[in-house]
Amino acid sequence: MSLITVYPRSSPQAAATTTLIDHLRQATVPAALAGTGVQVYVGGNTAIFVDFARVLTSKLPLFIGLVVVLSFLLLAAVSGAS
């Protein structure tokens, strides 16, 4: 097992850092290790936040829909719809 630490020239919040993470995961690492069977993970705080933002964004419509439905049900229960 090996650990390699890489520091980007851009700040953690910069779009260039997100682009670097995507490029490492999709192009650089797979091309460099093709056919070797080696598993490589690109991680770190910035990568964690990028992954979390993508998951949160994919679930956002479901969350908004759930809040709207629950708000409607609560409003109907409080107003005594009968």
ABEGO torsion letter per residue (X at the ends): XBBBBBBBABBAABAAAAAAAAAAAAAAAAAAABGAGBBBBBBEAAAAAAAAAAAAAAAAAAAAAAAAAAAAAAAAAAAGBX
